[in-house]
Amino acid sequence: MRKILKLNHNHYPFRVKVLGKNIPCGITDQTRMKHLVINAVCILLIVLGVLMAVLHSKITFVDDAWITFRYSANLANTGQLVFNPGEKIEGLSNLLWGLIIASVSIILPLSIPVIATSCALLLITGSLILLWRVGVLLDLNPLPALIAPMLLVLTSGFFKASTNGLEIPLFLFLSISVVFFFLREQFILCFIFLGLLFLTRIEAIGIGLFFIVLLLILGKKEKRKSAFIGIGIFLGIVLAATLFRISYFGDFIPNSVRDKQIPINSGLILSGIRYILEFFLNYPVFAIVIFAGLLVLLRQILIAGIKPFYQSLCTERVRKLLVIVLACILFSFVVILKNGGDWMPNYRLIFQYGILMACLVIVLLKEKSISVVLGIALLIGPFIHTADLVLYRIRHEENFQIAEFSAGMPFWKEAVDNLSDNLINSDIVSAEAIGYIGYNLPHVSIHDPLGLIDHHIALHGKPAIPFGKTDIVYTVEQIMPSVLIWHYSGHLDDLYLPEIDQLYTTFCYQECESWNADVVMIRADRVADFVNDFEDWKVITLKSLQ
């Protein structure tokens, strides 16, 4: 039995379906060249979109990125995946990202910040191209399929979150690869990428289990073998990674994850809800897209009925994509509620699923009644806005920069500059923000009072939502660092301050009358070596703060 089908996803004018296989027919060299040109133009437009985003948003790193960079540097230089030499604590929550950066730094003579930025831009571009391919796979014409990736890359918050030095670009690339190969029923590749996603962020175990259940429910008999091979590979990666963590770090989950494990309570949930609502208020387009996707799902279920809708998931890729994306977004919201939100700017916990939210745009574009209006609104609006901001930056910024690999605030840089010359190997530096400070003081042991690289605090500390946990008495009286760096001195107000003032000399950078003071505290036996370095800072006592 033959059936003539119009087909877009390989851009051939006609195909013949014979014994379940689509056979292209009527292909001419002219047609093939036309489609190659269209594809090349679409990819070029995506690259130009990334370039516009680079010009629009200066690339800067969050402090946690520098934590990963120090792990990567130590692995590349010493062969140890550690923050402090000899201390096997998994204080990073993005294992694969750290391994990639370390590997590239061994091969190429580039600084780690440059490597991280370059990898991020390549992965973002690759993710957007794959997103475009998903649209083409679902029978959108190549040019309309550009709407989803262009909307995403021209959203400044998304690009800033994706270039903050953390694993988001890798997570984006792997997650869209999972979706792409699942829709193509290439289950072995799908689950390989799911395994890599787990290595990137441990929470992806939930996404992997969802895909396993979905495949077992919807999988076709003829694809059963590849499905079980794929599932076996995924579970093998999870098991191997877990055994590695236990044998190397002594724990089956990262210490950074354990540090943020807090009993679920109303305050935690409310903090997470606020985080999600603020995202919707700041990025209403994505709120509309998500809720429109939910409405489309409900409409399709009501029209078709639950059982027919379920049966159609086996054959209809668009519906399958809709269910997958909404389930993953819902899962991300559950994770956010459990974590109580996040302290980092640009809603990185949500935008790491931004590529999946953009998949909803593809689904909506398949709804013929709204596709034209939606397409114009989602493409033209962000393009004009981004172009305007790019031109403004170029014209008005005196020192125009594409990227700036600096500290999150001047206080941290000043502290590092003043300390770097006279620290010795036996010194311990404790700082609220250990990333930039630790990366730029590579030969000194670092203590984290928020517990990311400290087992004791991660297990027994007091919750400090959403940063981790603290045990200030343990930090000051048991660790007794040579240097304490506090952006918020109020952490110390429960201690017996006269005694602390005898143990440490406190140099204040700014706001020296209140507990908001930025201070560097140097232990009495080490302070003589640093007096000249801090001569421009004000010497204060902690008991004088209010």
C-alpha positions as CSV (number, residue, x, y, z in Angstrom):
1,M,0.0,0.0,0.0
2,R,1.4,3.3,-1.0
3,K,0.6,6.7,0.4
4,I,1.9,10.0,-1.0
5,L,2.8,12.4,1.8
6,K,3.9,16.0,1.7
7,L,6.8,16.3,4.0
8,N,8.7,19.3,5.5
9,H,11.2,17.7,7.9
10,N,13.7,16.8,5.3
11,H,12.6,19.5,2.9
12,Y,11.7,17.2,0.0
13,P,8.6,18.1,-1.9
14,F,7.2,14.5,-1.8
15,R,7.9,11.2,-0.2
16,V,6.4,7.8,-0.7
17,K,5.6,5.6,2.3
18,V,6.4,2.0,1.5
19,L,6.3,-0.7,4.2
20,G,6.4,2.0,6.9
21,K,9.4,3.8,5.5
22,N,9.4,7.3,3.9
23,I,11.2,7.2,0.6
24,P,12.1,10.5,-1.0
25,C,11.1,11.0,-4.6
26,G,11.3,13.7,-7.2
27,I,14.5,15.2,-5.9
28,T,16.4,17.4,-8.2
29,D,19.8,19.0,-7.8
30,Q,18.0,22.4,-7.9
31,T,15.6,21.4,-5.1
32,R,18.5,20.0,-3.0
33,M,20.5,23.2,-3.4
34,K,17.5,25.3,-2.5
35,H,17.0,23.4,0.8
36,L,20.7,23.6,1.6
37,V,20.7,27.3,1.1
38,I,17.6,27.7,3.3
39,N,19.2,25.6,6.0
40,A,22.4,27.6,5.8
41,V,20.5,30.8,6.1
42,C,18.6,29.6,9.1
43,I,21.8,28.5,10.9
44,L,23.5,31.8,10.0
45,L,20.5,33.7,11.5
46,I,20.8,31.7,14.7
47,V,24.6,32.5,14.9
48,L,23.7,36.2,14.3
49,G,21.2,36.0,17.1
50,V,23.9,34.7,19.5
51,L,26.2,37.5,18.3
52,M,23.5,40.1,19.0
53,A,23.0,38.6,22.5
54,V,26.8,38.8,23.1
55,L,26.8,42.4,22.1
56,H,23.7,43.2,24.2
57,S,24.7,41.4,27.5
58,K,28.2,41.6,28.9
59,I,29.3,38.2,30.0
60,T,30.0,38.0,33.7
61,F,30.4,35.1,36.2
62,V,28.6,34.3,39.4
63,D,30.8,33.4,42.3
64,D,29.8,29.7,42.2
65,A,31.3,29.5,38.7
66,W,34.7,30.2,40.2
67,I,34.2,27.3,42.5
68,T,33.9,25.0,39.5
69,F,36.9,26.7,37.9
70,R,39.1,25.9,40.9
71,Y,38.1,22.3,40.9
72,S,38.9,22.2,37.1
73,A,42.2,23.9,37.6
74,N,43.2,21.5,40.4
75,L,42.2,18.5,38.3
76,A,44.2,19.8,35.3
77,N,47.3,20.7,37.3
78,T,47.4,18.1,40.0
79,G,45.2,15.2,38.9
80,Q,42.9,15.7,41.9
81,L,39.3,16.7,41.6
82,V,39.3,18.8,44.8
83,F,38.9,22.4,45.9
84,N,41.6,22.1,48.6
85,P,44.4,19.6,47.9
86,G,43.9,16.4,49.8
87,E,40.3,17.2,50.8
88,K,38.0,15.0,48.7
89,I,34.7,16.8,49.0
90,E,32.4,17.3,46.1
91,G,31.5,21.0,46.5
92,L,30.5,21.4,42.9
93,S,27.1,20.3,41.7
94,N,28.0,20.2,38.0
95,L,30.5,17.3,37.7
96,L,30.5,16.9,33.9
97,W,30.9,20.7,33.3
98,G,33.9,20.7,35.6
99,L,35.4,17.7,33.8
100,I,34.9,19.3,30.4
101,I,36.6,22.6,31.4
102,A,39.5,20.7,32.9
103,S,40.0,18.5,29.8
104,V,39.9,21.5,27.5
105,S,42.4,23.4,29.7
106,I,44.8,20.5,29.4
107,I,44.6,20.5,25.6
108,L,44.5,24.2,24.8
109,P,46.7,26.9,26.3
110,L,43.8,29.1,27.3
111,S,42.7,30.5,30.7
112,I,39.8,28.7,32.3
113,P,37.4,31.7,32.2
114,V,38.1,31.9,28.4
115,I,37.5,28.2,28.0
116,A,34.2,28.3,30.0
117,T,33.0,31.3,27.9
118,S,33.9,29.7,24.6
119,C,32.3,26.4,25.6
120,A,29.2,28.2,26.7
121,L,28.8,30.1,23.4
122,L,29.3,26.9,21.4
123,L,26.8,24.9,23.4
124,I,24.2,27.7,23.3
125,T,24.5,27.9,19.6
126,G,24.3,24.1,19.2
127,S,21.3,24.0,21.5
128,L,19.5,26.7,19.4
129,I,20.2,24.8,16.2
130,L,18.8,21.6,17.7
131,L,15.8,23.5,18.9
132,W,15.3,24.7,15.3
133,R,15.7,21.1,14.1
134,V,12.9,20.0,16.5
135,G,10.6,22.5,14.9
136,V,11.5,21.3,11.4
137,L,11.1,17.7,12.6
138,L,7.5,18.5,13.6
139,D,6.8,19.8,10.1
140,L,7.3,23.5,10.6
141,N,8.8,25.2,7.6
142,P,12.5,26.1,8.3
143,L,12.0,29.9,8.6
144,P,9.0,29.8,11.0
145,A,10.9,27.2,13.0
146,L,13.4,29.9,13.7
147,I,10.9,31.7,15.9
148,A,11.5,29.5,19.0
149,P,15.4,29.8,19.1
150,M,15.4,33.5,18.2
151,L,12.9,34.2,21.0
152,L,15.1,32.4,23.5
153,V,18.4,33.9,22.5
154,L,17.1,37.4,22.3
155,T,15.8,37.2,25.9
156,S,18.5,38.9,27.9
157,G,17.9,37.1,31.1
158,F,18.2,33.7,29.4
159,F,21.5,34.7,27.8
160,K,22.9,36.2,31.0
161,A,21.9,33.1,33.0
162,S,23.5,30.8,30.3
163,T,26.8,32.6,30.3
164,N,27.3,33.0,34.1
165,G,30.1,30.4,34.1
166,L,28.0,27.5,35.4
167,E,26.7,24.4,33.6
168,I,23.5,25.9,32.1
169,P,24.6,25.8,28.5
170,L,25.7,22.2,28.8
171,F,22.3,21.4,30.5
172,L,20.5,23.1,27.6
173,F,22.4,21.2,24.9
174,L,21.9,17.8,26.6
175,S,18.2,18.4,27.4
176,I,17.2,19.4,23.8
177,S,19.3,16.5,22.5
178,V,17.3,14.2,24.7
179,V,14.0,15.6,23.3
180,F,15.3,15.5,19.7
181,F,16.4,11.9,19.8
182,F,13.3,10.8,21.7
183,L,11.0,12.3,19.1
184,R,13.1,10.5,16.4
185,E,12.8,7.3,18.4
186,Q,16.6,6.9,18.6
187,F,16.3,5.7,22.2
188,I,19.9,4.6,22.7
189,L,21.2,8.1,21.9
190,C,18.4,9.6,23.9
191,F,19.3,7.8,27.1
192,I,23.1,8.3,26.6
193,F,22.3,12.1,26.7
194,L,20.1,11.5,29.7
195,G,23.0,9.9,31.5
196,L,25.2,12.9,30.6
197,L,22.5,15.1,31.9
198,F,22.6,13.3,35.2
199,L,26.4,13.8,35.3
200,T,25.7,17.5,34.7
201,R,23.1,18.0,37.4
202,I,22.1,15.2,39.8
203,E,18.4,16.3,39.8
204,A,18.2,15.0,36.2
205,I,17.6,11.5,37.7
206,G,14.0,12.6,38.0
207,I,13.9,13.5,34.3
208,G,15.5,10.2,33.4
209,L,13.0,8.2,35.4
210,F,10.1,10.1,33.7
211,F,11.5,9.2,30.2
212,I,11.8,5.6,31.3
213,V,8.2,5.5,32.4
214,L,7.1,7.3,29.3
215,L,9.0,4.9,27.0
216,L,7.6,1.8,28.8
217,I,4.1,3.2,28.4
218,L,4.3,4.5,24.8
219,G,7.1,2.4,23.3
220,K,6.5,0.5,20.1
221,K,7.2,-3.2,20.0
222,E,9.7,-2.9,17.1
223,K,11.7,-0.4,19.1
224,R,11.7,-2.4,22.3
225,K,15.3,-3.7,21.9
226,S,16.8,-0.3,21.5
227,A,14.7,1.1,24.3
228,F,15.9,-1.4,26.8
229,I,19.5,-1.0,25.6
230,G,19.1,2.8,26.1
231,I,17.6,2.4,29.5
232,G,20.4,0.0,30.5
233,I,23.0,2.5,29.4
234,F,21.3,5.3,31.4
235,L,21.1,3.2,34.6
236,G,24.7,2.1,34.0
237,I,25.9,5.7,33.9
238,V,23.9,6.5,37.0
239,L,25.3,3.5,38.9
240,A,28.9,4.2,37.7
241,A,28.7,7.9,38.7
242,T,27.3,6.9,42.1
243,L,30.0,4.3,42.7
244,F,32.6,6.9,41.7
245,R,31.2,9.4,44.1
246,I,31.2,6.9,47.0
247,S,34.7,5.7,46.3
248,Y,36.3,9.1,45.7
249,F,34.3,11.6,47.7
250,G,32.8,9.2,50.3
251,D,29.2,10.2,49.6
252,F,26.7,9.2,46.9
253,I,25.5,12.8,46.4
254,P,27.5,16.0,46.1
255,N,28.2,17.8,49.4
256,S,26.9,21.0,47.7
257,V,23.5,19.3,47.3
258,R,23.5,17.9,50.8
259,D,24.4,21.4,52.1
260,K,21.1,22.7,50.7
261,Q,19.0,19.8,51.9
262,I,16.6,21.4,54.3
263,P,13.4,19.9,55.8
264,I,10.5,21.0,53.7
265,N,8.5,23.7,55.5
266,S,6.1,26.5,54.7
267,G,8.8,29.2,54.6
268,L,10.8,27.2,52.1
269,I,7.8,26.6,49.8
270,L,6.7,30.2,50.0
271,S,10.2,31.3,49.1
272,G,10.1,29.0,46.1
273,I,6.7,30.2,45.0
274,R,7.9,33.8,45.2
275,Y,10.9,32.9,43.0
276,I,8.6,31.4,40.3
277,L,6.1,34.3,40.4
278,E,8.9,36.9,40.1
279,F,10.1,35.1,37.1
280,F,6.6,35.2,35.5
281,L,6.4,39.0,36.3
282,N,9.8,39.7,34.8
283,Y,9.3,37.5,31.8
284,P,5.6,37.5,31.0
285,V,6.1,36.0,27.5
286,F,7.3,32.8,29.0
287,A,4.4,32.8,31.5
288,I,2.0,33.2,28.6
289,V,3.7,30.4,26.6
290,I,3.6,28.0,29.6
291,F,-0.1,28.6,30.4
292,A,-1.0,28.5,26.7
293,G,0.7,25.1,26.5
294,L,-1.4,23.9,29.4
295,L,-4.5,25.2,27.8
296,V,-3.7,23.4,24.5
297,L,-3.1,20.2,26.5
298,L,-6.4,20.5,28.3
299,R,-8.2,21.4,25.1
300,Q,-6.8,18.4,23.3
301,I,-7.7,16.0,26.1
302,L,-11.3,17.4,26.3
303,I,-11.9,17.2,22.6
304,A,-10.3,13.7,22.1
305,G,-11.0,12.1,25.4
306,I,-8.4,10.8,27.8
307,K,-8.0,7.3,26.3
308,P,-7.9,8.5,22.6
309,F,-5.4,11.2,23.6
310,Y,-3.2,8.7,25.4
311,Q,-3.3,6.4,22.4
312,S,-2.4,9.3,20.1
313,L,0.8,9.9,22.0
314,C,2.3,6.9,20.4
315,T,2.1,8.4,16.9
316,E,1.7,12.1,17.2
317,R,5.0,13.8,17.9
318,V,3.6,17.2,18.6
319,R,1.4,15.9,21.5
320,K,4.3,13.8,22.7
321,L,6.5,16.9,22.8
322,L,3.8,18.9,24.6
323,V,3.5,16.3,27.4
324,I,7.3,15.9,27.7
325,V,8.0,19.6,28.0
326,L,5.2,20.4,30.4
327,A,6.2,17.5,32.6
328,C,9.9,18.7,32.7
329,I,8.8,22.3,33.5
330,L,6.6,21.0,36.3
331,F,9.5,19.0,37.6
332,S,11.7,22.0,37.6
333,F,9.1,24.0,39.6
334,V,9.0,21.2,42.2
335,V,12.8,21.3,42.5
336,I,12.6,25.1,42.9
337,L,10.0,24.8,45.7
338,K,12.1,22.2,47.5
339,N,15.2,24.5,47.3
340,G,13.3,27.6,48.3
341,G,14.3,29.4,45.1
342,D,17.9,30.6,44.4
343,W,20.1,33.6,45.2
344,M,21.7,33.9,41.8
345,P,20.5,36.6,39.4
346,N,18.5,36.0,36.1
347,Y,16.5,33.0,37.4
348,R,19.0,30.4,36.4
349,L,17.0,27.5,37.9
350,I,14.2,28.2,35.5
351,F,16.2,29.3,32.5
352,Q,18.2,26.1,32.5
353,Y,14.9,24.6,31.2
354,G,14.4,27.6,28.9
355,I,15.2,25.4,25.8
356,L,12.2,23.2,26.8
357,M,10.0,26.2,27.4
358,A,10.9,27.3,23.8
359,C,9.7,23.9,22.6
360,L,6.2,25.0,23.7
361,V,6.5,27.8,21.2
362,I,6.9,25.1,18.5
363,V,3.7,23.4,19.8
364,L,1.8,26.7,19.8
365,L,2.9,27.4,16.2
366,K,1.4,24.2,15.2
367,E,-2.0,25.5,16.3
368,K,-3.0,27.2,13.1
369,S,-5.5,29.6,14.7
370,I,-2.8,31.4,16.6
371,S,0.4,30.7,14.7
372,V,0.6,33.9,12.6
373,V,-0.1,36.3,15.4
374,L,2.1,34.4,17.8
375,G,5.0,34.2,15.4
376,I,5.1,37.9,14.6
377,A,4.8,38.9,18.3
378,L,7.5,36.5,19.5
379,L,10.0,37.2,16.8
380,I,9.7,40.9,16.0
381,G,9.3,42.2,19.5
382,P,12.4,40.7,21.1
383,F,14.5,41.4,17.9
384,I,13.7,45.2,18.0
385,H,14.2,45.4,21.7
386,T,17.6,43.6,21.6
387,A,18.8,45.6,18.6
388,D,18.0,48.8,20.4
389,L,19.9,47.8,23.5
390,V,22.9,46.6,21.4
391,L,23.1,50.0,19.7
392,Y,22.8,51.8,23.0
393,R,25.6,49.8,24.6
394,I,27.9,50.4,21.6
395,R,27.3,54.1,21.5
396,H,27.2,55.0,25.2
397,E,29.6,52.7,27.0
398,E,33.1,54.2,27.1
399,N,34.8,50.8,27.8
400,F,32.7,48.5,25.7
401,Q,33.5,44.9,26.6
402,I,32.0,41.6,25.5
403,A,33.1,39.8,28.7
404,E,34.5,40.8,32.1
405,F,36.0,38.0,34.3
406,S,35.9,39.9,37.6
407,A,34.8,39.6,41.1
408,G,31.1,39.9,41.9
409,M,31.9,43.1,43.9
410,P,34.9,45.3,44.4
411,F,35.3,44.3,48.0
412,W,36.3,40.7,47.0
413,K,38.9,41.9,44.5
414,E,40.4,44.4,47.0
415,A,40.6,41.7,49.7
416,V,42.3,39.2,47.3
417,D,44.7,41.8,46.1
418,N,45.7,42.8,49.6
419,L,46.1,39.2,50.8
420,S,47.7,37.5,47.9
421,D,51.4,38.5,48.5
422,N,51.7,37.5,52.1
423,L,49.6,34.4,52.5
424,I,51.5,31.2,53.2
425,N,50.7,27.5,52.5
426,S,49.6,26.8,56.1
427,D,47.1,29.6,56.1
428,I,43.3,29.0,55.9
429,V,41.1,31.6,54.4
430,S,37.4,31.5,55.2
431,A,35.0,33.5,53.1
432,E,31.3,33.7,52.4
433,A,31.9,33.7,48.7
434,I,34.7,31.2,48.1
435,G,34.6,31.0,44.3
436,Y,36.4,34.1,43.1
437,I,38.5,34.3,46.2
438,G,39.5,30.6,46.1
439,Y,40.3,30.7,42.4
440,N,42.6,33.7,42.8
441,L,44.3,32.3,45.9
442,P,45.0,28.8,44.4
443,H,47.8,27.8,46.9
444,V,45.8,28.5,50.0
445,S,43.3,26.2,51.8
446,I,39.8,27.7,51.7
447,H,37.1,27.2,54.3
448,D,33.4,27.8,53.4
449,P,31.3,29.0,56.3
450,L,28.2,28.1,54.2
451,G,29.2,24.5,54.0
452,L,29.6,23.8,50.2
453,I,33.0,22.2,50.8
454,D,32.6,21.3,54.5
455,H,31.0,18.0,55.6
456,H,30.4,19.1,59.2
457,I,28.4,22.2,58.2
458,A,26.5,20.4,55.4
459,L,25.4,17.8,57.9
460,H,24.9,19.8,61.1
461,G,24.7,23.5,60.2
462,K,21.8,25.8,60.6
463,P,19.9,26.5,57.4
464,A,20.7,29.7,55.6
465,I,18.1,29.7,52.8
466,P,18.9,29.6,49.8
467,F,22.7,29.7,50.3
468,G,23.3,26.5,52.3
469,K,24.0,26.1,56.0
470,T,26.2,27.8,58.7
471,D,27.8,27.0,61.9
472,I,29.7,30.2,62.9
473,V,30.9,28.9,66.2
474,Y,32.5,25.9,64.5
475,T,34.0,28.2,61.8
476,V,35.6,30.7,64.2
477,E,36.4,28.7,67.2
478,Q,37.3,25.3,65.7
479,I,38.6,26.0,62.2
480,M,40.2,29.3,63.5
481,P,41.1,30.5,60.0
482,S,44.1,32.8,59.5
483,V,41.8,35.1,57.6
484,L,38.0,35.6,57.7
485,I,36.3,37.6,54.9
486,W,32.7,38.7,55.5
487,H,30.5,40.6,53.2
488,Y,27.9,40.6,56.0
489,S,29.4,40.8,59.4
490,G,26.1,40.2,61.1
491,H,26.9,36.4,60.9
492,L,29.1,37.0,64.0
493,D,26.6,38.8,66.2
494,D,25.9,35.7,68.3
495,L,29.5,35.2,69.3
496,Y,31.2,36.7,72.4
497,L,32.6,39.7,70.6
498,P,35.3,40.9,73.1
499,E,37.0,37.6,72.8
500,I,36.8,37.6,69.0
501,D,38.3,41.1,69.0
502,Q,41.3,39.8,70.9
503,L,41.8,36.9,68.5
504,Y,41.4,38.9,65.3
505,T,42.2,42.4,64.0
506,T,39.3,43.6,61.8
507,F,39.9,45.7,58.7
508,C,36.7,47.3,57.3
509,Y,36.2,48.1,53.6
510,Q,32.9,50.0,53.8
511,E,29.7,50.5,56.0
512,C,31.9,50.3,59.1
513,E,29.3,51.3,61.6
514,S,26.7,48.5,61.1
515,W,26.5,44.7,60.8
516,N,26.5,45.3,57.0
517,A,30.2,46.1,57.2
518,D,32.5,44.4,54.6
519,V,35.4,43.2,56.7
520,V,38.6,41.2,56.5
521,M,39.6,39.7,59.9
522,I,43.2,38.6,60.4
523,R,44.3,36.4,63.2
524,A,46.5,38.0,65.8
525,D,49.6,35.9,65.0
526,R,49.4,36.7,61.3
527,V,48.2,40.3,61.3
528,A,51.7,41.9,61.3
529,D,52.4,40.6,57.8
530,F,49.3,42.4,56.4
531,V,49.2,45.7,58.2
532,N,50.8,47.6,55.3
533,D,48.5,46.0,52.7
534,F,45.4,47.2,54.6
535,E,46.7,50.6,55.6
536,D,43.9,52.3,53.6
537,W,41.2,50.3,55.4
538,K,39.6,51.3,58.7
539,V,40.5,49.2,61.8
540,I,37.4,48.5,63.8
541,T,36.2,46.2,66.6
542,L,33.2,43.9,66.2
543,K,31.7,45.0,69.5
544,S,31.3,48.5,68.0
545,L,29.0,47.4,65.3
546,Q,25.2,47.8,65.6
